[in-house]
Amino acid sequence: MNTKIDPWNSSNITDYSKLFEEFGISPFENLLPEVPCPHKYMSRKVIFGHRDYEQIVEAMRTGAPFSVMDGFMPSGKVHLGHKMVMDQIIWHQERGASAFVGIADREAFSVRGFSWQKCSEIGVEEYILSLIALGFKPDGLIYFQSGCNSVKDLAFELGVKVNFSELGAIYGFSGETNLSHMLSVTTQAADILQPQLEEFGGTKPVVIPVGPDQDPHIRLTRGLAGKMNMFRVEEREDAKIGRKYLSIRGKSAYKEALKELNTRIPCKIKLYEEHLDVLEVPDFSLLEKFGSEISQRDRRKYYLNKIEEVSVFINEISPYTFIYYEKHLVQKQISKLFRRLLNEIVSEVATEFGGYAFIPPASTYHLFMSGLQGGKMSSSVPDSYIALTDDPKEGAKKVKKAKTGGCVTLEEQKKKGGNPEECSVFELMLFHLLEDDNELLEVKQECISGTRICGSCKQLAAEKIYELLKDHWEKRELAREHLDEYNIIYKN
């Protein structure tokens, strides 16, 4: 049975592992060792999956440009679920990402039927103030979709590359779906691709931190990115020689752009001949007929030096010392670096000739927070969630009424222990309230062993949530005084 994912209604996902098979999401834990100073959501496996996050890791390690982008539909209270996304935006911003946050008022208008004024009020009072209070820096861009011309223009262009059949397959749209709802989808794709527009620094990796219910937007945008590009760098295979090589395609490119591209492909990439036949590296011969002009020298030099380093390594190792796995790794490294080099060049040429060179967006996927009373969190049930704008005392009361993973009686709890995996109070500690991993582990172990009762956990969590909300209220008021220092685009 296929997993149903709906961006506008609460998705009932109980088996996250199915997302790996059905939608091609990769497990994050395999990439975790490569992430420098990972966020607690990563190390605690709250972030469980990703698409192409390797490119973001590489950008953080090398200091290359990259962006983080996300959006919020202004349709209700900002709660701890939204805080999870905001935390990740801010974490990436602190690690060098240019940050973009869209207030999806077009979506709220078309899907929820909210007035523009209500969208504006909720957008500022709930989402923007909380985002800034949590640590968003002034150098990022915050904008309402209805006021951002670059998003609206790009959304119109993207509409040429998508049809109703595709939207129906991805979102389940039918003849009853209004046209504005469908347009809001291309607007969100434009939100995601906007950081790569020339006015924002051009082509670069972009990561979108989301819950799995938002994956349809990611899949649509990744497909549109390729359709919009002037050129494509593709891996092809020559069956006659049994070797893969990289090919550049540009069916819609101007002849002048193709001619300029050929002058910029570098020919001075020397690879040592010895042992290359053992490794089956990509075919580099296609470069020999092109000129050697290279622009953006510093960035190109990085890739060329890396290719050279791998080549030296190949030359110094005897063929018989390689095992199949090592051969595959070295071949993959050379191919990846060379492909990155070609992508740099085609991106530059496409931009100069008025075309696009989007990199398909990367994404991370985090677990849903469950409702405080068990089951799904619902905006229509205030006791099922804690809003960042809740009174601190009310927030603490909600925690004390929350469902736990404990047994019915104290005697049974001490004998059998509790189940933190099904406890909304422990979930609050895991996601938001305990920064110390050792303290979190101690709470978990004591719960399982039966030496810790639910009342003590509720008391601890209630105190922590009170402190969090009180601090957040104070920082929100401070943020209100400094709103004019931030780059915010409001509705026209």
Protein Blocks (a to p, Z undefined) as FASTA:
>chain_A
ZZdddfkbccddfblmlmmmmnopacfklmmmmpghiafklmnomambdehklmmmmmmm
nopacddddddddfbccdfklmmmmmmmmmmmmnopacdddddfklmmmmnopafklmmm
mmmmmmmmmmmmnopafkbccddfklmmklmmmmmmmmmmpcfklmmmmnopafklcfkl
mmmmmmmmmmmmmmmpmknnpaadddddddfklmmmmmmmmmmmmmmpmbdcdddddfkn
opacdddddfkbcfklmmmmmmmmcfkbccdfehklmnopacfklmmmpcfbdehkllmm
mmmmmmmmmmmmmmmpcfklpcfklmmmmmmmmmmmmmmmmmmmmmmmmmmnopacddcd
ddddddddddfkgpjddfklmklpccfkbcfklmmmmmmmpccfbdfblklmmmnopafk
lcfklmmmmmmmpmblklmmmmmmmmmnopacfklmmmmmmmmmmmmmmmmmmmmmmmmm
mmmmpccdddZZ
